[in-house]
Amino acid sequence: MGCQSGIVPGASNTILLGVALALLAWGVLMALAFLDGFGSSISSLTVTAVHVRLMVAIPLFFMCETWIFPLMAAFPRYLVSSDLVPETAMSTLVGDTLRIVRMSDSWLAELIFLLLAFAAPLVETVANIPSRTGSWVLVLHSAGGAVTWAHVWYLGVCLPLFRFLLFRWIWRLGLWSYFLWRVSQLGLQLIPIHSDSVGGLGYLDFVHQQFAPLAAALSAVLAADCAEDIASRLMSFETLYTVIPVIILVTAALFIGPLCVFSPVLWECRIKGANEYMAMASRYVAAFDRKWVRDKNASGESQLGTKDLRSLADLTHSVNVARGMLIIPATPKLLTILAASVILPQLPLLLFKFPLAFVAARLLKSILGF
């Protein structure tokens, strides 16, 4: 539908669709709020998560989809072109890829997510989920029984839309994790001296960097929920000292955890590669020693420009690469990107502890030397 309407300009670029959905949901909500006579309260800190879910999280969901789906689709082709998958496992790879694609595009799964999005109030009632504007129970309770059209639109359209998109992403993350596990069982032909330090699986590090918008969206929603609770005096600022580390750990589990399925094969490749290349290095070094050190006929002039010295340096580098192989295809750059995606949305919470005027005054005093 997005492609037909022109909102989605390409097969995978859905950012404009996300922005359109967010503006539609948020715009109607704002209009109804002003018509119902409580437009001023809609800008209160106690309803921060309402705006963040619609105007921040939903566009970021679609941004992540646009960035990462083409790379996910190209991963099986990369495995084939790089000869990481043996010929005997090609049919298995093709079958798993087609199965994951069908499950990802399943209309039945989408219908289930839609039903779950509307059935969430039942779960909230049973589990007593605390979220000031994310819970139907608390929203209706704060309304004091006076349900307006703005409440109906938010509870009947906005929240289900956000939850539907969230459930879709949870499903796709699960499918991707399952696919990576299946790939790890294919008897991969990893190369211990590959320049990416993970035997040729460095492509996955680049793929998972594109999860940054999704990580930022989830962190922003959680930060907004915390802001609502702090503004409503339901939570102290100091509670963040335990909440934020938990958010970071959950993010690591979601976006780094799936890569850990390759740890056993990477560890095996590292041990085997180190043994083989160190044995080869020992043979080469012994021959080099006999030729250029022990041989009394070897002169300094004959050693000038010899390719043996360059080969020795290259071999030393190869041995170091094999010994230094990572056991998770995740580089410090990936960890930094995901950490920044989680921490940056949390930074505005510092204004509860250090008001903007206070921070500005301190910075001014530091700059001017007062």
C-alpha positions in Angstrom: 0.0 0.0 0.0 2.9 2.4 0.8 4.5 1.7 -2.6 1.2 2.2 -4.5 0.5 5.5 -2.7 4.0 6.9 -3.4 4.9 7.2 0.3 7.4 4.4 0.0 9.7 5.3 -2.9 11.6 2.0 -3.1 11.1 -1.6 -2.2 12.9 -1.2 1.1 12.8 2.5 1.9 9.9 2.9 4.3 11.1 5.9 6.3 8.5 8.2 4.8 5.7 5.7 5.6 6.8 5.7 9.2 6.9 9.5 9.4 3.4 9.6 7.8 1.9 7.1 10.2 3.5 9.0 13.2 2.3 12.4 12.0 -1.2 11.0 11.4 -1.5 9.4 14.8 0.1 12.2 16.7 -1.7 15.0 14.7 -5.2 13.6 15.2 -4.4 13.1 18.9 -3.3 16.7 19.4 -6.3 18.0 17.5 -8.7 15.9 19.7 -6.9 16.9 22.8 -7.4 20.6 22.1 -11.0 20.1 21.1 -11.6 18.2 24.3 -10.3 21.1 26.3 -7.1 19.8 27.8 -4.5 20.8 25.2 -2.2 22.3 27.9 -2.0 19.1 29.8 -0.8 17.2 26.7 2.5 19.0 26.9 3.1 18.0 30.5 6.1 15.9 31.5 3.7 13.3 32.9 2.7 12.4 29.3 6.1 12.5 27.7 6.0 8.9 26.5 2.9 9.6 24.4 4.9 11.9 22.2 8.0 9.8 22.2 6.1 6.6 21.2 4.5 8.3 18.2 7.0 10.9 17.0 10.3 9.2 17.9 9.9 5.5 18.2 7.6 4.8 15.2 9.8 6.7 12.6 12.9 5.0 14.1 11.3 1.6 13.7 10.9 2.2 10.0 14.3 3.8 9.7 15.9 0.6 11.1 13.8 -1.5 8.7 15.0 0.6 5.8 18.7 0.3 6.8 18.9 -3.3 7.9 16.6 -5.4 5.7 18.6 -5.0 2.5 21.7 -6.1 4.4 19.9 -9.1 6.0 18.7 -10.1 2.5 22.3 -9.9 1.1 23.8 -12.0 3.9 23.1 -15.4 2.3 24.5 -14.2 -0.9 27.6 -13.0 0.9 28.0 -16.5 2.5 27.9 -18.1 -1.0 30.2 -15.6 -2.7 32.8 -15.7 0.0 32.8 -19.6 0.0 32.1 -19.7 3.7 29.4 -22.3 3.2 30.5 -25.7 1.8 28.9 -27.1 -1.3 27.2 -29.9 0.7 25.3 -27.3 2.8 24.1 -25.0 0.0 20.7 -26.7 -0.3 20.2 -26.3 3.5 21.1 -22.6 3.3 18.6 -22.0 0.5 15.9 -23.9 2.3 16.4 -22.0 5.6 16.5 -18.6 3.8 13.2 -19.2 1.9 11.6 -20.5 5.1 12.7 -17.4 7.1 11.4 -15.1 4.3 8.0 -16.8 4.3 7.7 -16.5 8.1 8.8 -12.9 8.1 6.1 -12.0 5.5 3.4 -14.2 7.1 0.0 -12.6 7.2 -1.0 -14.9 10.0 1.8 -13.6 12.2 0.8 -10.0 11.4 -2.8 -10.9 12.4 -1.7 -12.4 15.7 0.4 -9.3 16.4 -2.6 -7.1 15.7 -4.8 -9.1 18.0 -2.1 -9.0 20.7 -1.8 -5.2 20.3 -5.5 -4.8 21.1 -5.5 -7.6 23.8 -2.7 -5.9 25.7 -5.1 -4.4 28.4 -5.9 -8.0 29.5 -2.2 -8.7 30.0 -1.7 -5.4 31.8 -4.6 -6.1 34.2 -3.3 -9.5 35.1 0.4 -8.7 35.2 0.0 -5.2 36.7 2.4 -3.6 34.2 3.5 -0.2 35.5 3.5 2.4 32.7 1.7 5.7 33.2 0.7 6.3 29.6 1.5 2.8 28.2 -1.2 1.1 30.2 -4.9 1.3 29.4 -5.7 0.8 33.1 -3.7 3.8 34.3 -4.7 6.0 31.4 -8.4 5.4 32.1 -7.8 5.8 35.9 -6.1 9.1 35.4 -9.1 10.3 33.3 -11.3 9.8 36.3 -14.0 8.1 34.4 -14.3 11.0 31.9 -13.3 9.3 28.7 -12.9 11.7 25.8 -12.3 11.3 22.0 -8.6 11.9 22.6 -8.5 8.9 25.0 -10.4 6.8 22.5 -8.0 7.7 19.7 -4.9 7.1 21.8 -6.1 3.9 23.4 -7.8 2.5 20.3 -5.3 3.6 17.6 -2.0 5.1 18.8 -1.1 2.5 21.4 -2.2 -0.5 19.3 -0.2 0.9 16.4 3.0 1.2 18.5 2.6 -2.2 20.0 1.9 -3.8 16.7 5.1 -2.4 15.2 7.0 -3.5 18.4 5.7 -7.1 18.2 6.7 -7.2 14.5 10.2 -6.2 15.4 10.4 -8.8 18.3 9.2 -11.4 15.8 11.8 -10.4 13.2 14.6 -10.3 15.7 13.6 -13.9 16.8 13.6 -15.1 13.1 17.0 -13.4 12.5 18.5 -15.0 15.6 17.1 -18.4 14.5 18.6 -18.0 11.0 22.0 -17.1 12.4 21.9 -20.2 14.6 21.0 -22.3 11.5 23.9 -20.8 9.6 26.3 -21.6 12.5 25.4 -25.3 12.1 26.4 -25.4 8.4 30.0 -26.4 8.9 31.3 -22.9 7.9 34.7 -22.8 6.2 36.1 -20.0 8.3 39.5 -18.5 7.6 41.6 -17.9 10.8 43.8 -15.2 9.2 40.9 -13.3 7.6 41.4 -9.5 7.9 38.1 -9.0 9.8 39.5 -11.1 12.7 36.3 -13.2 12.8 37.1 -15.7 10.1 35.1 -13.9 7.4 32.0 -13.2 9.5 32.8 -9.5 9.8 29.8 -8.7 7.5 27.5 -9.4 10.5 29.2 -6.7 12.5 28.2 -4.2 9.9 24.6 -5.6 9.7 24.1 -5.2 13.4 25.4 -1.6 13.4 22.1 -0.8 11.6 20.1 -1.9 14.6 21.1 1.5 16.2 17.7 3.2 15.4 15.8 0.3 16.9 18.0 0.4 20.1 17.5 4.2 20.2 13.7 3.9 19.9 13.4 1.4 22.7 15.7 3.4 24.9 13.8 6.6 24.2 10.5 5.0 25.1 11.9 3.6 28.4 13.5 7.0 29.2 10.2 8.7 28.5 8.4 6.3 30.9 11.0 7.0 33.5 10.5 10.8 33.0 6.7 10.4 33.5 7.3 8.5 36.7 9.8 11.0 38.0 7.6 13.9 37.1 4.7 12.2 38.8 6.8 11.4 41.9 6.3 7.7 41.4 10.0 7.1 41.1 13.1 8.8 42.4 15.9 10.0 40.2 18.3 7.7 42.0 16.4 4.6 40.7 17.9 5.4 37.3 21.3 4.2 38.6 19.9 0.7 38.5 17.5 1.1 35.6 20.0 2.3 33.0 22.5 -0.6 33.5 19.6 -3.0 33.0 18.6 -1.3 29.8 22.1 -1.6 28.5 22.2 -5.3 29.4 18.9 -5.9 27.7 20.1 -4.1 24.6 23.3 -6.2 24.5 21.2 -9.4 24.8 18.9 -8.3 21.9 21.5 -7.1 19.5 24.8 -8.8 20.5 23.3 -12.0 21.9 22.3 -13.4 18.5 26.0 -13.1 17.3 27.1 -15.4 20.2 25.8 -18.4 18.3 29.0 -18.3 16.3 31.2 -18.4 19.4 31.8 -22.2 19.4 32.8 -22.3 15.7 35.0 -19.2 16.0 36.7 -20.6 19.1 37.4 -23.8 17.3 38.7 -21.9 14.2 40.9 -19.8 16.5 42.5 -22.8 18.3 42.9 -24.8 15.1 44.3 -21.8 13.1 46.7 -20.8 15.9 48.1 -24.3 16.0 48.4 -24.7 12.3 49.9 -21.3 11.6 52.3 -21.5 14.5 53.5 -24.9 13.3 54.0 -23.4 9.8 55.8 -20.4 11.4 58.1 -22.7 13.3 59.1 -24.6 10.1 59.6 -21.3 8.2 61.6 -19.7 11.0 63.8 -22.7 11.4 64.5 -22.7 7.6 65.1 -18.9 7.7 67.5 -19.3 10.6 69.5 -22.0 8.8 69.7 -20.0 5.6 70.4 -16.5 6.9 71.8 -16.8 10.4 73.6 -20.2 10.8 75.0 -20.3 7.3 78.5 -18.7 7.5 78.4 -18.0 3.8 75.4 -15.6 4.2 76.6 -12.0 4.0 74.9 -8.8 4.9 75.0 -7.8 1.2 73.2 -10.9 0.2 70.5 -10.3 2.7 69.7 -6.8 1.3 66.3 -6.8 -0.5 65.7 -10.5 0.1 62.0 -11.4 0.0 62.5 -13.8 2.8 62.5 -11.0 5.4 59.3 -9.6 4.0 57.7 -13.1 4.0 58.8 -13.5 7.6 57.1 -10.3 8.6 53.9 -11.3 6.7 53.9 -14.7 8.4 54.3 -13.1 11.8 51.3 -10.9 11.1 49.3 -13.9 10.0 50.1 -15.8 13.2 49.1 -12.8 15.3 45.8 -12.5 13.4 45.0 -16.2 13.9 45.9 -16.0 17.6 43.9 -12.8 18.1 40.6 -14.0 16.5 37.5 -12.7 18.2 35.0 -15.3 19.4 32.0 -13.0 18.8 31.6 -11.1 15.4 31.3 -7.8 17.2 33.9 -5.1 17.0 34.4 -2.2 19.5 32.7 0.0 16.9 29.5 -2.0 17.1 29.6 -1.9 20.9 30.2 1.9 20.8 27.3 2.5 18.4 24.8 0.5 20.4 26.0 2.0 23.7 25.6 5.5 22.3 22.1 4.6 20.9 21.0 3.5 24.4 22.7 6.3 26.5 21.9 9.4 24.4 18.1 9.1 24.8 18.7 8.8 28.5 20.7 12.0 28.8 17.7 14.4 29.0 16.8 12.7 32.3 19.8 14.4 33.9 17.7 17.6 33.7 15.6 16.3 36.6 18.8 16.3 38.7 20.6 19.3 37.1 18.1 21.8 35.7 19.0 23.5 32.4 19.5 26.9 34.0 21.8 25.4 36.6 23.9 23.6 34.0 24.1 26.7 31.8 25.2 28.8 34.7 27.9 26.3 35.7 29.2 26.1 32.1 29.2 29.9 31.9 31.2 30.2 35.1 33.7 27.6 33.9 34.2 29.3 30.5 34.5 32.8 31.9 36.5 31.7 35.0 34.2 33.2 37.6 
